[in-house]
């Protein structure tokens, strides 16, 4: 069975999609969309470090709603608009993963869907 995960504690999806989809059966598998740096009131912080921390907070809300934890994340894909800020992005990831080592891909891109977004992250989690 598949369940859409759209926590009320984070901003609603920007279009017709879900923040994540949870598949249950023998294992629970959670696939997220690209989680963007938008808070529950629709505000995006300017600094990329604040954006990274907000994204990880939103990921935490999604995991919580799926009854999962950071340690259940098996894959992280991060998209960053400019490669000058990679260190702060990686430091935020490491702080929020708390020593957990998921497979991780970091991609620099020329732009994202909204000009103010400097990054977005998608995850896969299994429990």
Secondary structure, DSSP 4 states (H G I P E B T S, - for coil): -EEEE--TTSPPPSSSS-SEEEE-SSS-EEEE--EES--TTS---SSHHHHHHHHHHHHHHHHHHTT--GGGEEEEEEEES-GGGHHHHHHHHHHHHTT---EEEEEE-S--SSTT--EEEEEEEE-
